[in-house]
Amino acid sequence: MVKNNKKMESSSTDQFNAEVYMQGLMLRVKNSANTNLDVALRTLEEGIHYISDELAKEKETVFIVNAGRMNHGKSSLLNSILGRNEFKVNDIRETVTNKTVEFKPGVYLIDTPGLSANSNDDSEAFNIYAKANCILFVHSPRIGELHSEEVSYLRRLKELFPKDFLSSHMVLVLTFKEEFEEGDLEIIRNKILEAVRENLGIDNVRVFAVSNSRYLKSCSESNEAKKEKFLKASGIDELKNYINEQLPSWMNGNMTLKQNILDNCRKRCAEVFKDVSLNADNRIKKLSAKLSDVKENETKVLDVINQLDKKLSKLKSMRSRLENKRTKWQTERNNY
């Protein structure tokens, strides 16, 4: 089990993030492969062992992760589920990094940046989705049915998990329930379910409509009857009951999820080693070609040197003959 933060006054905790670790591992492997392919291979092997060990520590831990576009009420939803304000809430962009808070022993809520704000936020959010035992996909009915970008994000989510995983591990949450009549919400709900069926092939995804503002009213209400009325109207308790009912099932499927993450990491490691090996082979071929050119040039240089040596030998011979003639001429001149 993952160790809790030792500081009891804070419920936040840092968790192992396989995706972030993999990004660093890929960079280290590529850098080491530039000088030594054996070192790159050892780096990969050690990295996979580390990922396996860290995932094993989470075998009894459940992560509930929110997802969705910015300003759809994602952080407010987690605060309502948690029963206290741990996640920043504002009309402006507040959540820019993933934040983890303990919901109950072994169960953590993770608040992610809103999608579509910018590429950095999208990357930060998707870095954590793969480890989710449950994804709360939050949508505001204010914009009607699912936005085309939301459908695209759902497709990307599906690629992260084993087949049919999302059918029992994803919950669609419609926020701002208080602004709509039940009939209007039903129309939006049905359109969303139709989009999910068409794009994800899921028929039985659960949908909950909630009102965070009504939940807050229930918390501040002193009249018990009104308090109960606002709480029921908020839909938060219904969602929390569903989460609590599903926790044993999500826990039982935890090893399958961790194995899927590990398998994906192994696949990426195999791919990156194939790439760095291919790059190494290409570098060797280029070096061999350069060496061949050097050898060819060396042969040409040696030929030139040999020709020069022959010419130098001729010059020396001519010089010797000239010296002999000069000596002979001087002797004859002196005798004369």
C-alpha positions as CSV (number, residue, x, y, z in Angstrom):
1,M,0.0,0.0,0.0
2,V,1.2,3.5,-0.8
3,K,2.5,5.3,2.2
4,N,0.4,8.2,3.4
5,N,1.9,11.7,4.0
6,K,3.4,11.7,7.4
7,K,2.1,15.2,8.1
8,M,-1.4,14.5,9.4
9,E,-2.5,18.1,9.1
10,S,-2.4,17.8,5.4
11,S,-4.4,15.2,3.4
12,S,-2.5,15.8,0.2
13,T,-0.1,13.1,-0.9
14,D,2.3,12.6,-3.8
15,Q,1.8,9.4,-5.8
16,F,3.9,7.6,-8.3
17,N,3.2,8.7,-11.9
18,A,4.2,6.1,-14.4
19,E,3.7,8.4,-17.4
20,V,5.9,11.2,-16.0
21,Y,8.5,8.6,-15.0
22,M,8.4,7.1,-18.5
23,Q,9.0,10.5,-20.1
24,G,12.2,11.0,-18.0
25,L,13.3,7.4,-18.7
26,M,12.9,7.8,-22.4
27,L,15.1,10.9,-22.3
28,R,17.8,9.2,-20.3
29,V,17.8,6.2,-22.6
30,K,18.2,8.3,-25.7
31,N,21.0,10.3,-24.2
32,S,22.9,7.3,-23.0
33,A,22.4,5.5,-26.3
34,N,24.4,8.3,-28.0
35,T,27.5,6.9,-26.3
36,N,26.8,3.4,-25.2
37,L,24.0,1.1,-26.3
38,D,24.6,-1.4,-23.5
39,V,24.1,1.4,-20.9
40,A,20.9,2.4,-22.6
41,L,19.6,-1.2,-22.4
42,R,20.5,-1.4,-18.7
43,T,18.8,1.9,-18.1
44,L,15.6,0.5,-19.6
45,E,15.8,-2.7,-17.6
46,E,16.3,-0.8,-14.4
47,G,13.5,1.6,-15.3
48,I,11.0,-1.2,-15.9
49,H,11.9,-2.9,-12.6
50,Y,11.4,0.3,-10.8
51,I,7.9,0.9,-12.5
52,S,6.9,-2.7,-11.6
53,D,7.9,-2.2,-7.9
54,E,6.1,1.2,-7.6
55,L,2.9,-0.2,-9.2
56,A,3.0,-3.2,-6.9
57,K,2.9,-0.8,-3.9
58,E,-0.4,0.6,-5.3
59,K,-2.1,-2.8,-5.5
60,E,-4.4,-1.9,-2.6
61,T,-4.9,1.7,-3.6
62,V,-7.8,3.2,-5.6
63,F,-7.6,6.4,-7.5
64,I,-10.7,8.3,-8.5
65,V,-9.7,10.9,-11.1
66,N,-11.9,13.7,-12.6
67,A,-11.7,14.7,-16.2
68,G,-13.4,17.2,-18.5
69,R,-13.1,20.7,-19.8
70,M,-12.2,23.8,-17.8
71,N,-15.0,25.5,-15.8
72,H,-17.4,22.5,-15.9
73,G,-17.3,22.1,-12.1
74,K,-14.7,19.4,-11.8
75,S,-12.9,20.7,-8.7
76,S,-16.2,21.7,-7.0
77,L,-17.4,18.1,-7.5
78,L,-14.4,16.6,-5.8
79,N,-14.8,19.1,-2.9
80,S,-18.5,18.0,-2.5
81,I,-17.5,14.3,-2.6
82,L,-14.8,14.9,-0.1
83,G,-17.0,17.0,2.1
84,R,-14.5,19.8,2.5
85,N,-12.6,22.4,0.4
86,E,-9.3,20.9,-0.6
87,F,-9.3,21.8,-4.3
88,K,-9.1,25.3,-5.7
89,V,-12.4,26.6,-7.2
90,N,-12.8,29.8,-9.2
91,D,-14.2,31.2,-12.4
92,I,-10.6,31.6,-13.7
93,R,-8.2,28.8,-14.5
94,E,-7.0,27.5,-11.1
95,T,-6.0,23.9,-11.5
96,V,-2.9,23.6,-13.6
97,T,-1.3,20.6,-12.0
98,N,-2.7,17.3,-10.7
99,K,-3.5,17.3,-7.0
100,T,-4.1,14.2,-4.9
101,V,-6.1,14.1,-1.7
102,E,-7.1,11.1,0.5
103,F,-10.8,10.4,0.4
104,K,-10.6,7.5,2.8
105,P,-7.9,5.0,3.7
106,G,-6.4,3.6,0.5
107,V,-8.8,5.7,-1.7
108,Y,-7.6,9.0,-3.3
109,L,-9.3,11.7,-5.3
110,I,-7.2,13.4,-8.0
111,D,-8.1,16.8,-9.4
112,T,-6.7,17.4,-12.9
113,P,-6.4,20.5,-15.1
114,G,-9.3,21.4,-17.3
115,L,-8.9,20.1,-20.9
116,S,-8.8,22.5,-23.8
117,A,-7.3,25.3,-21.8
118,N,-3.8,24.7,-23.3
119,S,-1.6,21.9,-24.4
120,N,0.4,21.9,-21.1
121,D,-2.8,21.4,-19.1
122,D,-4.0,18.6,-21.5
123,S,-0.6,16.9,-21.1
124,E,-0.7,17.2,-17.3
125,A,-4.2,15.7,-17.1
126,F,-3.5,12.8,-19.5
127,N,-0.3,12.0,-17.5
128,I,-2.5,10.8,-14.7
129,Y,-5.6,9.3,-16.4
130,A,-4.0,5.9,-17.0
131,K,-3.7,5.1,-13.3
132,A,-7.4,5.9,-12.6
133,N,-9.5,3.1,-11.2
134,C,-12.5,5.4,-11.8
135,I,-12.8,8.4,-14.1
136,L,-15.4,11.0,-13.3
137,F,-16.0,12.6,-16.7
138,V,-17.6,16.0,-15.8
139,H,-19.8,17.8,-18.3
140,S,-21.7,21.0,-17.9
141,P,-25.2,20.8,-19.5
142,R,-24.9,24.6,-20.1
143,I,-23.3,23.8,-23.4
144,G,-25.8,21.1,-24.3
145,E,-24.6,17.7,-25.4
146,L,-20.9,16.7,-25.6
147,H,-18.6,19.1,-27.3
148,S,-16.6,17.6,-30.2
149,E,-13.4,18.0,-28.2
150,E,-14.9,16.1,-25.3
151,V,-15.7,13.2,-27.7
152,S,-12.1,13.3,-28.9
153,Y,-10.9,13.2,-25.3
154,L,-13.1,10.2,-24.5
155,R,-11.6,8.3,-27.5
156,R,-8.1,9.1,-26.2
157,L,-9.2,7.8,-22.7
158,K,-10.4,4.6,-24.2
159,E,-6.9,3.9,-25.7
160,L,-5.3,4.1,-22.3
161,F,-7.2,1.1,-20.8
162,P,-7.9,-2.6,-21.4
163,K,-10.9,-3.4,-23.6
164,D,-14.3,-2.6,-22.0
165,F,-12.6,-1.0,-19.0
166,L,-14.5,2.3,-19.2
167,S,-17.9,0.6,-19.2
168,S,-17.6,-0.1,-15.5
169,H,-14.8,2.3,-14.5
170,M,-16.1,5.6,-15.9
171,V,-18.9,7.8,-14.6
172,L,-20.5,10.7,-16.5
173,V,-21.3,13.5,-14.2
174,L,-23.6,16.4,-15.3
175,T,-23.0,19.5,-13.2
176,F,-25.2,22.6,-12.6
177,K,-28.3,20.4,-12.2
178,E,-30.1,23.3,-10.5
179,E,-30.3,25.3,-13.7
180,F,-32.3,22.7,-15.6
181,E,-35.7,21.1,-15.6
182,E,-35.6,17.3,-15.3
183,G,-37.0,16.9,-18.8
184,D,-34.3,19.1,-20.3
185,L,-31.6,17.2,-18.4
186,E,-33.0,13.9,-19.6
187,I,-32.8,15.1,-23.3
188,I,-29.1,16.1,-22.8
189,R,-28.4,12.9,-20.9
190,N,-29.8,10.7,-23.7
191,K,-27.8,12.6,-26.4
192,I,-24.6,12.1,-24.4
193,L,-25.3,8.4,-23.9
194,E,-25.9,8.1,-27.7
195,A,-22.5,9.8,-28.4
196,V,-20.8,7.5,-25.9
197,R,-22.3,4.4,-27.6
198,E,-21.3,5.6,-31.1
199,N,-17.8,6.6,-30.2
200,L,-16.8,4.3,-27.4
201,G,-19.1,1.3,-27.9
202,I,-20.3,1.5,-24.3
203,D,-24.0,0.9,-23.5
204,N,-24.2,0.9,-19.7
205,V,-22.1,3.9,-18.5
206,R,-23.6,5.4,-15.4
207,V,-24.7,9.1,-15.5
208,F,-25.3,11.3,-12.4
209,A,-26.7,14.8,-12.4
210,V,-25.4,16.9,-9.5
211,S,-25.6,20.4,-8.0
212,N,-22.6,21.5,-6.1
213,S,-24.4,24.8,-5.1
214,R,-27.2,22.8,-3.5
215,Y,-24.7,20.6,-1.7
216,L,-23.1,23.8,-0.2
217,K,-26.5,25.0,0.9
218,S,-27.1,21.7,2.7
219,C,-23.8,22.2,4.5
220,S,-24.7,25.7,5.7
221,E,-28.3,25.0,6.5
222,S,-29.2,24.7,10.2
223,N,-32.8,23.4,9.6
224,E,-32.5,19.6,9.4
225,A,-35.5,19.3,7.1
226,K,-34.1,21.9,4.6
227,K,-30.7,20.4,5.0
228,E,-31.9,17.0,4.0
229,K,-33.9,18.5,1.1
230,F,-30.9,20.4,-0.3
231,L,-28.6,17.3,0.1
232,K,-31.0,15.1,-1.7
233,A,-31.5,17.6,-4.5
234,S,-27.8,18.0,-4.9
235,G,-27.3,14.3,-6.1
236,I,-24.0,14.2,-4.3
237,D,-25.0,11.5,-1.9
238,E,-26.3,9.3,-4.7
239,L,-22.9,9.6,-6.5
240,K,-21.0,8.9,-3.3
241,N,-23.1,5.8,-2.5
242,Y,-22.3,4.5,-6.0
243,I,-18.6,5.1,-5.6
244,N,-18.6,3.3,-2.2
245,E,-20.5,0.4,-3.7
246,Q,-18.0,0.1,-6.6
247,L,-14.9,0.4,-4.5
248,P,-14.5,-3.4,-3.8
249,S,-15.0,-4.1,-7.5
250,W,-12.4,-1.5,-8.5
251,M,-10.0,-2.9,-5.9
252,N,-10.4,-6.4,-7.2
253,G,-9.5,-5.2,-10.7
254,N,-6.6,-3.2,-9.5
255,M,-3.9,-5.7,-10.6
256,T,-5.3,-5.9,-14.1
257,L,-5.1,-2.1,-14.3
258,K,-1.5,-2.1,-13.0
259,Q,-0.5,-4.9,-15.4
260,N,-2.0,-2.9,-18.3
261,I,0.1,0.2,-17.3
262,L,3.2,-2.0,-17.0
263,D,2.6,-3.7,-20.3
264,N,2.2,-0.3,-22.0
265,C,5.5,0.8,-20.4
266,R,7.2,-2.3,-21.6
267,K,5.9,-1.8,-25.1
268,R,7.1,1.8,-25.2
269,C,10.5,0.7,-23.8
270,A,10.8,-1.9,-26.6
271,E,9.9,0.7,-29.2
272,V,12.4,3.3,-27.9
273,F,15.2,0.7,-27.7
274,K,14.4,-0.3,-31.3
275,D,14.6,3.3,-32.3
276,V,17.9,4.0,-30.5
277,S,19.4,0.7,-31.9
278,L,18.4,1.7,-35.4
279,N,19.9,5.1,-34.8
280,A,23.1,3.4,-33.6
281,D,23.2,1.2,-36.7
282,N,22.8,4.3,-38.9
283,R,25.6,6.0,-37.0
284,I,27.8,2.9,-37.5
285,K,27.0,2.9,-41.2
286,K,27.8,6.5,-41.5
287,L,31.1,6.0,-39.6
288,S,31.9,3.0,-41.8
289,A,31.2,5.1,-44.9
290,K,33.5,7.9,-43.6
291,L,36.1,5.3,-42.7
292,S,35.9,3.9,-46.2
293,D,36.3,7.4,-47.6
294,V,39.3,7.9,-45.3
295,K,40.9,4.6,-46.4
296,E,40.3,5.5,-50.1
297,N,41.8,9.0,-49.5
298,E,44.7,7.4,-47.6
299,T,45.4,5.1,-50.6
300,K,45.3,8.1,-52.9
301,V,47.6,10.1,-50.6
302,L,50.0,7.1,-50.4
303,D,50.0,6.9,-54.2
304,V,50.8,10.6,-54.4
305,I,53.6,10.2,-51.8
306,N,55.0,7.3,-53.8
307,Q,55.0,9.3,-57.0
308,L,56.7,12.2,-55.1
309,D,59.3,9.7,-53.7
310,K,60.0,8.5,-57.3
311,K,60.4,12.1,-58.5
312,L,62.5,13.0,-55.5
313,S,64.7,10.0,-56.3
314,K,65.1,11.2,-59.9
315,L,65.9,14.7,-58.7
316,K,68.6,13.3,-56.4
317,S,70.1,11.2,-59.2
318,M,70.1,14.3,-61.5
319,R,71.7,16.4,-58.8
320,S,74.4,13.7,-58.2
321,R,75.2,13.6,-61.9
322,L,75.4,17.4,-62.0
323,E,77.7,17.5,-59.0
324,N,79.9,14.9,-60.7
325,K,80.1,17.0,-63.9
326,R,80.8,20.2,-61.9
327,T,83.6,18.5,-60.0
328,K,85.0,17.1,-63.3
329,W,84.8,20.6,-65.0
330,Q,86.5,22.3,-62.1
331,T,89.3,19.7,-62.2
332,E,89.8,20.2,-65.9
333,R,89.8,23.9,-65.5
334,N,92.5,23.9,-62.8
335,N,94.7,21.6,-65.0
336,Y,94.4,23.9,-67.9
